[in-house]
């Protein structure tokens, strides 16, 4: 029986306590997540596909796991589920984790060449592609999919999602620059080469105005909010149209695509030009 079928059977059984079968199946599952061979979502020719069974496996680990003492010493105390200790890393993994409060949870893939500046956090089910930079105070949430050569600037937040199991996790594709203090949530997909300016918030409820193509991008019941390839996105506002809003000159947050990157223009230059 396939690993996915065995995990789903254990999940559906209502298992609450560890067992030899759970230990075997869950161990194989975590190993696959750590190696990148198992992913919570993966690209296909028609777009990104959510692997529901992976989220079920992660949730099963939380349900069965017991609180365990992982303290280093009396001065450095911490406690977590027995199923989700810190991810084991070796020098041969070629991941640079700079000292100072950074953590990578077991069950996440971190590719060779990734650099993490302290403090930063990668949660279970996440996937981070090669040569990406996770800067200080940055978060890669549960099941988030981060591509290669992505730069998550200081205090950038990439939201996580475990439930509902069918929900799309946040996806940030290759060669994306995410500016400082930005937030990407609710299954938003950021396509290759896009630039997210500092302070930009992307969620399913905040519209994105494409000033280049005179259109509005939104999440729909059938599709996540998707930022197009090469788009340069900055924070903006839009006026509140109600009588009270007009009277008090109130504005709501939005995001604005101000340009698209040229093939030969790097992300930092594109953002600088857009903000002039």
PELIN-V595659 format. One record per run of one state. SS is the DSSP state (helix for helix, strand for strand, loop for the rest). FROM is the first residue (numbers start at 0). TO is the last residue. If there is no record, write none. Layout:
# PELIN-V595659
{{SS:FROM:TO} {SS:FROM:TO}}
This chain:
# PELIN-V595659
{{loop:0:1} {helix:2:11} {loop:12:18} {helix:19:34} {loop:35:39} {strand:40:43} {loop:44:45} {strand:46:49} {loop:50:50} {helix:51:63} {loop:64:65} {strand:66:68} {loop:69:71} {strand:72:72} {loop:73:74} {strand:75:75} {loop:76:77} {strand:78:80} {loop:81:84} {strand:85:85} {loop:86:89} {helix:90:92} {loop:93:94} {strand:95:96} {loop:97:101} {strand:102:104} {loop:105:107} {strand:108:109} {loop:110:113} {strand:114:115} {loop:116:119} {strand:120:121} {loop:122:125} {strand:126:127} {loop:128:131} {strand:132:133} {loop:134:137} {strand:138:139} {loop:140:143} {strand:144:145} {loop:146:149} {strand:150:151} {loop:152:155} {strand:156:157} {loop:158:169} {strand:170:171} {loop:172:175} {strand:176:177} {loop:178:181} {strand:182:183} {loop:184:187} {strand:188:189} {loop:190:193} {strand:194:195} {loop:196:199} {strand:200:201} {loop:202:206} {strand:207:209} {loop:210:213} {strand:214:216} {loop:217:218} {strand:219:219} {loop:220:221} {strand:222:222} {loop:223:224} {strand:225:226} {loop:227:229} {strand:230:238} {loop:239:241} {helix:242:246} {loop:247:249} {strand:250:259} {loop:260:265} {helix:266:273} {loop:274:275}}
